[in-house]
């Protein structure tokens, strides 16, 4: 994923302005961002896997 983006936020959330190519649907883009973010967060904070956040 390449493109221009801008991120603004606070400790508990972020706002992003992104340019998504027309060949990528918004739902696919959001799924990619959420998936990659989840992987990075769980790799950095391994103890989160033990918490009942999902299921």
N, C-alpha and C positions, 0 to 999 in steps of 0.2 A: 504494500500500500504506500504509494507516494502521493504527495500533494501538499497543498498549503493548509495550515491549521493554526488556530489560535486557542490557547487555553487560559481560562480565568476561573478562579475558584477560591474556596476556603478550605479549612482542614477537612471537613466532612463531605464535601462535594465539589464538583468542577463543572464549569460550563465550557463547551467546545464549539468553535465555529470551524467547519471543515468544508472543503470542496471535494465532493464525491463524483467521480466520473459517471456519466449517464449509463454506462454498461453495468454498473454495480447498483443494485437496489438498496434503498435506505435500510430495509430490514436486514439484508445481508451484511451491510457495513456495520450496523449496530451489533449484530451477532459476532462479527470478527473482533470488534473492539472489546466487547464483554468477555469473549472467550480468552483472548490474549491477556486481558487485565486479570481475570480470575486465575489463570495459570501463574502469572507473575506474583500476584498477592499470595497465593498458596505456597509457592516456592520460597518466598521471603519469610512468611509467617506460618511455619509448618504446624504450629499448635492450633491454627484455625480449623484444620481438618477434623479435629476431635470435638469441636463444638457443634451443637445441633442447629445449624443455620438452615439446613435443607433436609428434605426427606418427608 
